[in-house]
Amino acid sequence: MNAPESRFSPASPLPAALLERLRAEFGERCSTAQAVREQHGRDESVFDVPPPQAVVFAQSEAEVARVVALCAQHRVPVIPYGAGSSLEGHLLAVQGGVSLDVSRMDRILRVDAEDLTVTVQPGVTRKALNEALRHEGLFFPIDPGADASLGGMAATRASGTNAVRYGTMRENVLGLRFVAASGEVVRTGSRAKKSSAGYDLTRLLVGSEGTLGVITELTVKVHPLPEAVSAAICFFPGIDAAVRTAMQVIQIGVPIARCELLDANAIRAVNAHDRLGLKEQPMLLMEFHGSEAGVAEQAATVQAVADEQGGEAFEWATTPEARTRLWTARHHAYLSGLQMRPGCRAVTTDTCVPISRLAENIDASVAEVEAAGLPYFIVGHVGDGNFHMAYLLDPARPDELATAERLSAQMVARALALEGTCTGEHGIGLHKQGFLVDETGEAAVAMMRAVKQALDPLGIMNPGKIFS
C-alpha cells in the first residue's frame, strides 16, 4: 500500500484565548515566530506539511501538564518534540496545533549504580547521558545513530547499532511518567527488574509515537562498561557474502555487540565525507564487548566465519580513537549519502525480517532499485535482521518520488511475506500507516484505535500518526 499524500492544507488559526493564555504563562517560551515554527515542522521525511501554529518550550512536568490541559480545553492538537531526528513524519503538525518542545527538560535526575538504573527527563540525549555515566563506569547502550533524546527514543521504540546484544528501548525502559491527554500525570512501572502488576502501561507508551501522552520522565537500564572493547572491519565481494557472515555469527551464538553493514555506495559516501580511504566494497563493521580473553575468542570465531564467505582485509581497531573514527563515519552515513547527490532528498525505509531471510530481502531490494536506476545506499543492523534503504531523489522530479515510494512498498511487501515487519525501528508515523494494516490486519488496528480513543477521546495527542 502506498504512503499517505505528502501535502496537507493549513489548519485553522489557534483560538485567540488559547494563544493569549500560553503567552501569559510562558512569555518568550511561547513562540509564533516563523523560523521557530518551521524548525519544529520539519524532519527528515519527504512530507510537505505546514508548520505548527505555535511552539512552547516546557521546562518541567508541571508545565507540560499545563500546556496539554489548555490545549485539551480548546481541542487543539499537541505534538511532542524532542531532538527532531525522526524519519517518518512523527513530529509534523498535520492538523496544526502546538509543538511542545521538551528539549530543555534535560536533567539526569538519579543514578543508581548499584541497581544499574538511571532516571532522566525526556530531553536528555544519549550522548549527554553516556558522558555523565562514563565517570560511574556505566553506559546506556541504545544507539540509533542520531543524538536523539531519550523521550523521543522511547516514543518511537528506537534501537540501533547495539540492539543485537542489548535489545531495544522496549527492553530497556523500566518505568516512566507521562502527561495524559487530560493533563493528568501518570506513573508507570518502577525500578524493579520485573513486575506482574496489571496491564503493562510502560510498554504501551513505548512506541506510541506521542499519540497517547507526553513522556516527562524515564527510568532506564544501564550496563557496566565492558572490560575490553574491540572493533573490526571486513570487506566482502558482495552483499550476499556479508549478510551470510552476519547470519552465521548470530546462529552459532557469538555474543557480538554490534554488526553493521555498509554497501559499496555507503562506503563511497563516508570515504568522501570522513576521508577514510576504505575499500569501496560491502563491509561489515563489528564490535566485541567482554573480557580480554572473551573478546579475543569472539573475534577469532567471527574472522574464521568471514574467511569462509570470502571476507578479506580483516582489520582491527582496538584503540578508542580508531573505534570512534569508524563509528562516527557509520553514524554519518545518512548525511554522507545525501552529499553524494547535492540538493537531493532521501526516502528512507527500514524493514526487519528473521535473520535467515535477510539475504533474500536485501538481494531482491537491490535488484529492484538498480533496475529502476535510482541512486541509493544501504546500511543495516544486520545482526538482528534490520536494514535501511535510502533512495536519493531530485525533489523537483515527482517521478523519482513515485519510483522511490513504489520500491519502498515492494520492499515492505516482501518483508511481510518473509514473516518480518514493515519497520524495525523507524516507527509508523505518517509514512507507513497503510503498511501497518497490511502487517497486523484490520482487527488489530481497530483495537489500537480503541486504545487511542479511550486514552485520548478528543484526539489531540499527535493526531494523524500511526493511523489516520
C-alpha positions, 0 to 999 in steps of 0.5 A, a space after each residue: 500500500 502506498 504512503 499517505 499524500 505528502 501535502 496537507 492544507 493549513 489548519 485553522 488559526 489557534 483560538 485567540 484565548 488559547 494563544 493569549 493564555 500560553 503567552 501569559 504563562 510562558 512569555 518568550 517560551 511561547 513562540 509564533 515566530 516563523 523560523 521557530 515554527 518551521 524548525 519544529 515542522 520539519 524532519 527528515 521525511 519527504 512530507 510537505 506539511 505546514 508548520 505548527 501554529 505555535 511552539 512552547 518550550 516546557 521546562 518541567 512536568 508541571 508545565 507540560 501538564 499545563 500546556 496539554 490541559 489548555 490545549 485539551 480545553 480548546 481541542 487543539 492538537 499537541 505534538 511532542 518534540 524532542 531532538 527532531 531526528 525522526 524519519 517518518 513524519 512523527 513530529 509534523 503538525 498535520 492538523 496544526 496545533 502546538 509543538 511542545 518542545 521538551 528539549 530543555 527538560 534535560 536533567 539526569 535526575 538519579 543514578 543508581 549504580 548499584 541497581 544499574 538504573 538511571 532516571 532522566 527527563 525526556 530531553 536528555 540525549 544519549 550522548 549527554 547521558 553516556 558522558 555523565 555515566 562514563 565517570 560511574 563506569 556505566 553506559 546506556 547502550 541504545 544507539 540509533 545513530 542520531 543524538 536523539 533524546 531519550 523521550 523521543 527514543 522511547 516514543 518511537 521504540 528506537 534501537 540501533 547499532 547495539 540492539 543485537 546484544 542489548 535489545 531495544 528501548 522496549 527492553 530497556 525502559 523500566 518505568 516512566 511518567 507521562 502527561 495524559 491527554 487530560 493533563 493528568 500525570 501518570 506513573 508507570 512501572 518502577 525500578 524493579 527488574 520485573 513486575 506482574 502488576 496489571 496491564 503493562 502501561 510502560 510498554 504501551 507508551 513505548 512506541 506510541 509515537 506521542 499519540 497517547 501522552 507526553 513522556 516527562 520522565 524515564 527510568 532506564 537500564 544501564 550496563 557496566 562498561 565492558 572490560 575490553 572493547 574491540 572493533 573490526 572491519 571486513 570487506 566482502 565481494 558482495 552483499 550476499 557474502 556479508 549478510 551470510 557472515 552476519 547470519 552465521 555469527 548470530 546462529 552459532 551464538 557469538 555474543 557480538 555487540 554490534 554488526 553493521 553493514 555498509 554497501 559499496 555506495 555507503 562506503 563511497 559516501 563516508 570515504 568522501 565525507 570522513 576521508 577514510 580511504 576504505 575499500 569501496 566494497 560491502 563491509 561489515 563493521 563489528 564490535 566485541 564487548 567482554 573480557 580480554 580473553 572473551 573478546 579475543 575468542 569472539 573475534 577469532 570465531 567471527 574472522 574464521 566465519 568471514 574467511 569462509 564467505 570470502 571476507 578479506 582485509 580483516 582489520 582491527 581497531 582496538 584503540 578508542 580513537 580508531 573505534 570512534 573514527 569508524 563509528 562516527 563515519 557509520 553514524 554519518 552515513 545518512 548525511 554522507 549519502 545525501 552529499 553524494 547527490 547535492 540538493 537531493 532528498 532521501 526516502 528512507 525505509 527500514 524493514 526487519 525480517 528473521 535473520 535467515 531471510 535477510 539475504 533474500 530481502 536485501 538481494 531482491 531490494 537491490 535488484 529492484 532499485 538498480 533496475 529502476 536506476 535510482 541512486 541509493 545506499 544501504 546500511 543495516 543492523 544486520 545482526 538482528 535482521 534490520 536494514 535501511 534503504 535510502 533512495 536519493 531523489 531530485 525533489 523537483 522530479 515527482 517521478 523519482 518520488 513515485 519510483 522511490 515510494 513504489 520500491 519502498 512498498 515492494 520492499 515492505 511487501 516482501 518483508 511481510 511475506 518473509 514473516 518480518 515487519 514493515 519497520 524495525 525501528 523507524 516507527 509508523 508515523 505518517 509514512 507507513 500507516 497503510 503498511 501497518 494494516 497490511 502487517 497486523 490486519 484490520 482487527 488489530 488496528 481497530 483495537 489500537 484505535 480503541 486504545 487511542 480513543 479511550 486514552 485520548 477521546 478528543 484526539 489531540 495527542 499527535 493526531 494523524 500518526 500511526 493511523 489516520 
